[in-house]
Amino acid sequence: MKLSDFDFDLPNSLIAQYPIEKRTDSRLLVVEEDYINATFSQLDEFLKPKDLLILNDTKVIPARLFGRKESGGKVEILVERLINEFEALVMIKASRAPKIGSYIVLENGKQVKVFDKASGLYKLSFGSSILTLLNEIGHVPLPPYIKRIDGKEDLIRYQTVYAKNDGAVAAPTAGLHFDEPLLSNLNSYGIDHAFVTLHVGAGTFQPVKVEDITGHQMHSEYFEVCQETVDKIVSTKASGGRIVAVGTTAVRTLESIALLGELSSAKGDTDIFIYPGFEFRLVDAMITNFHLPKSSLLMLVSAFIGIEKMFQVYQYAIEEKYRFFSYGDAMFLEKTL
């Protein structure tokens, strides 16, 4: 299966640069035998009593930092993953790569030490609480296709309303369309929800680079699934309800625990790569945004509904001028493979 099989042309005008004013006013493309153009506030019309929504409650941290090397050269740091309270794996953008053992001086004058490098990521020692520092001087790590600097509204809007567990450097974007009234209304209709955690890494924006996609190595991300969520999944399946994953991160988390064998609470790292031919074990339907060409996320959607169907859906979305990517619109898909 070739990388070129997952390429398409997208007008730049359809790449959303800002969130829509009200979360639930974003558009929702419902993919059935025919296409239904709806708004996200109408989600209840396409769900059924006994369905279970699975939400990723990871919380985006203000993971982008700016500073200078000891030599004076400008540096941009993107915290990819917290190793512990004081150390992190990071991406560093600079005119020249920093040396191991050198220091970077941040905007507030604090020095952080570059003490190692592995698999393209640097290890930094901050010497004090990283989360405290990020909350003081960090910037919202907007994706590279959003061509503007982050603003105050991004602190709120590039975050789900149910975000709880610090650790993501990218938002689980399908969840950005929910607000508390919608979740409450869905619950009153007999549509429950449960949470998983997957800390989304910056690798989610990286295009697949190998022509034979089976040779692609996914970045590793930390996940947790509690027993309460597992119990709800088992109960939903037993009652004939559907497991509706909100976002590709929820899909990857659920299918990761399904591969472990008997369903139970779990936590750890996953580098699961879902592409056409994958056998889905838990997810019956999904809500997702529109994804980048040649991305692993596009391949996941193709595995769920088929490559040909995926391209038909995307072509229709482009013709109907749906907004793409993180701050864009969403679609509702049922598993067809």
Beta strands, then each sheet from edge to edge (+ up, - down):
strand 1: 27-31
strand 2: 35-39
strand 3: 52-56
strand 4: 58-60
strand 5: 64-69
strand 6: 74-82
strand 7: 87-94
strand 8: 103-106
strand 9: 111-118
strand 10: 121-125
strand 11: 165-168
strand 12: 192-198
strand 13: 221-225
strand 14: 243-246
strand 15: 266-270
strand 16: 285-289
strand 17: 330-334
sheet 1: 2+ 1- 17- 16+ 14+ 3+ 12+ 13- 15+
sheet 2: 4+ 11+
sheet 3: 5+ 6- 7+ 10- 9+ 8- 5+
end
